[in-house]
Amino acid sequence: MSQAHQRSEAKWRAFVGHVTGSAIAQLWALH
């Protein structure tokens, strides 16, 4: 696994985590 691949995967996971966290926060705010 190359360093560039690890870096892009870390960036992708951070992005997914941010989007998921935002979605959960919005759903939580509705209740």
Backbone hydrogen bonds in HBPLUS format (Angstrom, degrees):
<---DONOR---> <-ACCEPTOR-->    atom                        ^
c    i                          cat <-CA-CA->   ^        H-A-AA   ^      H-
h    n   atom  resd res      DA  || num        DHA   H-A  angle D-A-AA Bond
n    s   type  num  typ     dist DA aas  dist angle  dist       angle   num
A0006-GLN N   A0002-SER O   3.07 MM   4  6.41 159.2  2.11 148.9 154.3     1
A0007-ARG N   A0003-GLN O   2.89 MM   4  6.12 155.9  1.94 151.7 158.5     2
A0008-SER N   A0004-ALA O   2.96 MM   4  6.21 160.9  2.00 149.1 153.6     3
A0009-GLU N   A0005-HIS O   2.89 MM   4  6.06 152.3  1.97 147.6 155.8     4
A0010-ALA N   A0006-GLN O   2.94 MM   4  6.12 155.0  2.00 145.4 151.9     5
A0011-LYS N   A0007-ARG O   2.98 MM   4  6.21 153.9  2.05 144.8 152.3     6
A0012-TRP N   A0008-SER O   2.89 MM   4  6.08 154.9  1.95 143.0 149.8     7
A0013-ARG N   A0009-GLU O   2.88 MM   4  6.13 160.8  1.92 149.8 154.7     8
A0014-ALA N   A0010-ALA O   2.98 MM   4  6.16 155.5  2.04 144.5 151.1     9
A0015-PHE N   A0011-LYS O   2.94 MM   4  6.18 152.8  2.02 145.0 152.7    10
A0016-VAL N   A0012-TRP O   2.85 MM   4  6.13 166.0  1.87 156.4 159.6    11
A0017-GLY N   A0013-ARG O   2.86 MM   4  5.97 159.5  1.90 146.1 152.4    12
A0018-HIS N   A0014-ALA O   2.92 MM   4  6.09 150.3  2.01 141.7 149.7    13
A0019-VAL N   A0015-PHE O   2.93 MM   4  6.21 165.9  1.95 156.4 159.4    14
A0020-THR N   A0016-VAL O   2.83 MM   4  5.96 166.3  1.85 152.6 157.1    15
A0021-GLY N   A0017-GLY O   2.85 MM   4  5.90 158.6  1.90 142.2 148.9    16
A0022-SER N   A0018-HIS O   2.91 MM   4  6.10 154.3  1.97 146.7 153.7    17
A0023-ALA N   A0019-VAL O   2.94 MM   4  6.17 159.4  1.98 150.4 155.8    18
A0024-ILE N   A0020-THR O   2.92 MM   4  6.16 163.8  1.95 153.8 157.9    19
A0025-ALA N   A0021-GLY O   2.92 MM   4  6.07 157.2  1.97 144.9 151.6    20
A0026-GLN N   A0022-SER O   2.93 MM   4  6.16 153.9  2.00 147.2 154.0    21
A0027-LEU N   A0023-ALA O   2.92 MM   4  6.19 160.7  1.96 151.0 156.2    22
A0028-TRP N   A0024-ILE O   2.82 MM   4  5.98 158.9  1.86 150.1 156.5    23
A0029-ALA N   A0025-ALA O   2.93 MM   4  6.11 148.8  2.03 141.7 150.0    24
A0030-LEU N   A0026-GLN O   3.23 MM   4  6.49 133.2  2.46 138.9 150.0    25
A0030-LEU N   A0027-LEU O   3.15 MM   3  5.27 135.6  2.36  97.3 109.3    26
A0031-HIS N   A0028-TRP O   3.22 MM   3  5.56 141.7  2.37 104.5 114.0    27
